[in-house]
Amino acid sequence: MTSDFPILAETAGAIDFEKYSVELHQYGQGLLDDAKALARSAGLEVETRLRDLKGGRLADAIVLEAKSTVCDLIVIGTHGRRGISRAMLGSDAENVMRESPVPVLLVRASGAAR
């Protein structure tokens, strides 16, 4: 049986992905700007880059960026997962460390697994 009434979908609660993407980009840029200011206040020369990854592995994008630029060090955060959670979720930090052409400094998140 077919209906003569059009099907209406509630979209008022739908996520505005473009707005969310812009806000997320701005938040990430703010984090980088803060980290850059902190490093510069310690007398370090710093360059940061924010990239929007549209597909593929994060670790691959980071290593490719390091290879295509003059990069001395990669600093990357880690949750410090172990065992099953690490096996299930993988570790971008570990993959970067294994594949990087330059030294990698892993920074454990506060409250991370020990």
Phi, psi and omega in degrees: 000130179256154181257147176272358181265138178292151177273125180249138178247140177285118180242000182299327181266004182293148180282133174273093187297324179295315179297316180298317180297317179296314180296320178295319177298316179297320178297314179298319179295322177298318177298316179295319179298318178296316180295321179296316179297320179295315179295318180295325179293340176269006177086015180266147173271124188227141170227132179240156175217139177247125180239142175264111182276121182263352179176168180087182182273138178301316181302318180297319180294320180294315180295319178299318178298317180296323180286330185268358180233173174272096185241130180262333187202141172250127175250124184221140179278156177220145177279344180074027180293150178224168172061224186299316182298323178290319180295321182285319185267342183075179180218104177298320181299316180295318179295321176297314181301319182289326189255352186291140176278353181231165178301150180236129175256115178268129180244116181286134178294146177297137182079009180290159178303145179245000000 
